[in-house]
Amino acid sequence: MKCMHMDSAYTTIGVRDVARLLKDPNFLFIDVREPEECADGMPQGAENVPLGSISLWIEDAGVDQTTPIAFICRSGGRSAAAATLVHEHGFENLYNIAGGYIDWVNEGLPSSLPESD
């Protein structure tokens, strides 16, 4: 398990720490990779909202600013950018998943195919 690291905008956690967050019924798990990157699989329980759509999603989704939200991408860079961007919208309970989907797969955590429209 990786140590949690608190940044001014978000907390960085490891992929195994997501299980604790999933116990919260209000928790949102967002995969910020592009749809074509998710076509072969994404973390089970995650919703795909590409990084370029995050601002519009946060404005349209009607999400309470206290809602815990974790972001994942391929390796951790875009998810950190998403957490920072959402923090700028006044959200405080944000998590960046270090190691991203690469670590998710390497740890053998459950994946699923994205829902088709």
Backbone hydrogen bonds, N-H to C=O, Kabsch-Sander energy under -0.5 kcal/mol:
donor,donor_aa,acceptor,acceptor_aa,energy
5,H,12,T,-2.2
7,D,5,H,-0.6
7,D,10,Y,-3.5
11,T,94,L,-2.4
12,T,5,H,-3.7
13,I,11,T,-0.5
13,I,96,N,-2.7
17,D,14,G,-1.2
18,V,15,V,-1.1
19,A,16,R,-0.7
20,R,17,D,-0.7
21,L,17,D,-1.1
22,L,18,V,-2.4
23,K,19,A,-0.5
23,K,20,R,-0.9
24,D,21,L,-1.9
27,F,24,D,-1.7
28,L,68,P,-2.5
30,I,28,L,-0.5
30,I,70,A,-3.1
31,D,29,F,-0.5
31,D,47,E,-2.9
32,V,30,I,-0.7
32,V,72,I,-2.7
37,E,34,E,-1.3
38,C,34,E,-1.3
39,A,35,P,-0.8
41,G,38,C,-1.8
42,M,112,S,-2.2
44,Q,110,P,-2.6
46,A,43,P,-2.2
47,E,29,F,-2.8
49,V,31,D,-2.0
49,V,47,E,-0.7
51,L,32,V,-2.0
53,S,50,P,-2.5
54,I,50,P,-0.5
54,I,51,L,-1.4
57,W,53,S,-2.7
58,I,54,I,-2.9
59,E,55,S,-1.7
60,D,56,L,-2.3
61,A,57,W,-2.7
67,T,64,D,-1.8
69,I,93,N,-2.2
70,A,28,L,-2.6
71,F,95,Y,-2.6
72,I,30,I,-2.5
80,A,76,G,-1.1
81,A,77,G,-1.7
82,A,78,R,-2.4
83,A,79,S,-2.3
84,T,80,A,-2.1
85,L,81,A,-2.4
86,V,82,A,-2.7
87,H,83,A,-2.2
88,E,84,T,-1.6
89,H,86,V,-1.3
90,G,87,H,-2.1
91,F,86,V,-1.4
92,E,65,Q,-1.3
93,N,65,Q,-0.6
94,L,92,E,-1.3
95,Y,69,I,-2.3
96,N,11,T,-2.4
97,I,71,F,-2.3
98,A,13,I,-2.7
98,A,96,N,-0.9
99,G,75,S,-1.3
100,G,97,I,-1.4
101,Y,73,C,-3.1
102,I,74,R,-2.4
103,D,99,G,-1.9
104,W,100,G,-2.1
105,V,101,Y,-2.6
106,N,102,I,-2.3
107,E,103,D,-2.3
108,G,105,V,-1.7
109,L,104,W,-2.1
112,S,42,M,-2.7
